[in-house]
Amino acid sequence: MPSVGDVLAALDTGLWHWDTATGLVTVDAVAARLLGLPGEQATLTEAQVRARLNPVDWNEITGVVQLAVAEGTLAEVRIRIMDDQNRVVRVVRSRSKPSYDRSRKAYVLTGFLQEVTEPTPGTPAGRSAVTGDWRRSREAFLLDAGRALAEARSTQEVLRVAANLSMPGFSPDGLAVFGVEGDQLTIIGHHGHEPGADNPFYMPLETDYPAAEVVRTGRAVYISSPEQYKARYPLTWPLAQRFGRQSWAFLPLTASGRTMGAWLAAFAYPVAFTPDERSVLTTVARMLAQALSRAGTAESERALTDGLQRSMMPKLGPGIPGMSVAARYVPTGGGLQVGGDWYDIIPLPGGTSPKSGGGRFALVIGDVQGHDVRAAGLMGQLRIALRAYASEGHRPDAVLSRASRFLHGIGETDPSDLRFATCLYAEVDPATGVLEVARAGHPEPVIRMADATVLTRPTAGGLPLGIDPDADYPTTRIVLESGETMMLCTDGLIETGGHDLDSGWQRLRTILEEHKGTQEELADALVQAVHGPSSHHTTGPLADRREDDIAVLLLSREGEGCGCGAEDTERPPVRRTMLTVAQAEPERVAVARHQLRELLHDWSSPDQVDSAVLLLSEMLTNVLVHTETDALLLAEVTDGSEGRRIRVEVTDAGGDLPHLRRPGELASSGRGLVLVQLLAHAWGVDPRGRGKSIWFELYEQKNGDGPG
């Protein structure tokens, strides 16, 4: 048997050895001749070898060697051999197995050289050359392709990325992605084919077609020429013939061990499909399969979310006489993009549906604790329970009491995952604008008046639903005047973006006060203020707080300023607030003072605002101290021919009328009416059928002077 050296010499293949620590390259006779040196074994310096190589190829060798060591693969590079006149005399291919000596910090390579013929451009051989440039381009391409496919969020985005991939040295001009439905092959998407190119599909998997074979076997199919395609797949060759392609690669799309389809890359020129080219195509197919799998999962989740939202969220449209409703729901954006927030509109017994001509109805908004499937499931059950209790004709307090008992009962069956829910339930009479509100730990309603004044409307409330089965939920009556809009929302609208209750409300108040558009535009503006691009919102002090779902509901009573499309020409220019201060709730005196300041937010004289707040405090305190009844506050700002005025009236059921007295310096009482007489432009005490009413008026003065 001939020696290895004799075999290599017969194949015109030379051996060489390079040690970068010594800087010496040992070559045999064949390798020396291929380098343009005398045909005998020799030991050369790096400088002597470098002088025989194209400078660009020499620079590439280092990168190829380092990559091969890192990957544990062979180093393969094409080298142009130059003569003394800097002309290319031949092209050789070098293959070696490099290693790195850490102690000497040097590379050691042993390999062979073999002359190759420069291929004709456009031929399969012309595309099979492997150079350092090609390898670096391949690595960069795969990194870019992986990044782009990882960022695609839908099947169409994945297909668009795949269609724009530019592979190094060989790029297909036609792509198709096949899927599987049952025992049928389908086309998910394609690029580079005329409309209708995906017909006739569906195609049975038993068909003698490359993509079907790939799906059946899980192995790639490479076809380098039309003749090969026609001979191998004569039945389906007409499908490919009309596109005029010259080479085809069909690769399996495999994810989690399952072949989910096939990827076709078609070329307008002959491709040899060398091992390097197949490696690139295989890697792209794997990344494409993973991207399609992720996109399919995301689309299924979105479809589930959309279906759940459509089933849980009512369609709010026109048809409520004298009123209109707008609503928005925005999930947190993670997981199934569904949580425990919801809103509802419920026709109440005793009248026709609010959407078909009138009658009372209920508005409900709530938030079940959590942002997961469990929260969404509880939300659905609680929503159905609330609709059932409301449809039975129960009052708002009874509806929430029964709902709390219902949710508490669910928690008892699964103590490991107890949940509570906040809720606001409002029974609405469209004819009068009267709302009966019961609240279970939920943010209070906000009223935007016809002149864009924004007030937080205090309402009585109880514990969140599900905590105490015997909890009580008192009701509060408020009136929605012509042109006013009530906003109900979950805490996500307030606190999203790192805000707390105070900073979040201030952000929303600005939107409500400055908005000039329609009711639907106002709903969009509120969501944009907390969930839009950074140009629309500001981050609060609690930037690391977890984001929350958002539900917002707007109820407008038609009139000038509501933005609901119907203008009320008879709207009185009145800004009004009402509040009850019970004997058992003296802390609501502070709430009343805050309400009056909000009502006078644009009053030109701060001194008059302070005077009005002082007089109101005196009047409410007088009722709580000297009677055993509750106090009802009514404050109105009206426009007149001589300017605006504020009228504040406090009514109670006590029988004794107050009298103006002259208290001494050390007296602890008796100053209330004295202050009213000194600070008010007008005042009075009016007896009622049962009880009395004391009132005062202030006329707006630009200089802030008192009545004097």
GIHUCOR-V281486 format. One line per field, one symbol per residue. ss: DSSP state (a for helix, b for strand, c for the rest). A space follows every 10 residues. Layout:
BEGIN
ss=???
END
This chain:
BEGIN
ss=cccaaaaaaa ccbbbbbbbc cccbbbbcaa aaaacccccc cbbbbaaaaa acbcaaaaaa aaaaaaaaaa acccbbbbbb bbcccccbbb bbbbbbccbb bccccbbbbb bbbbbbcccc ccccaaaccc caaaaaaaaa aaaaaaaaaa acccaaaaaa aaaccccccc cccbbbbbbb bccbbbbbbb bccccccccc ccbbccccca aaaaaaaccc bbbccaaaaa aaccccaaaa acccccbbbb bbbbbccbbb bbbbbbbccc ccccaaaaaa aaaaaaaaaa aaaaaaaaaa aaaaaaaaaa aacccccccc ccbbbbbbbb cccccccccc bbbbbbbccc cccccccccc bbbbbbbbcc ccaaaaaaaa aaaaaaaaaa accccaaaaa aaaaaaaaaa aaacaaaccc bbbbbbbbbc cccbbbbbbb bccccbbbcc cccbbbcccc bbccbccccc ccccbbbbbc ccccbbbbbc aaaaaccccc aaaaaaaaaa aaaaccccaa aaaaaaaaaa accccccccc cccccccccb bbbbbbbccc cccccccccc cccbbbbbbb bccccccaaa aaaaaaaaac cccccaaaaa aaaaaaaaaa aaaaaacccc bbbbbbbbbb ccbbbbbbbb bbcccccccc cccccccccc caaaaaaaac cbbbbbbbcc bbbbbbbbbc cccccccc
END
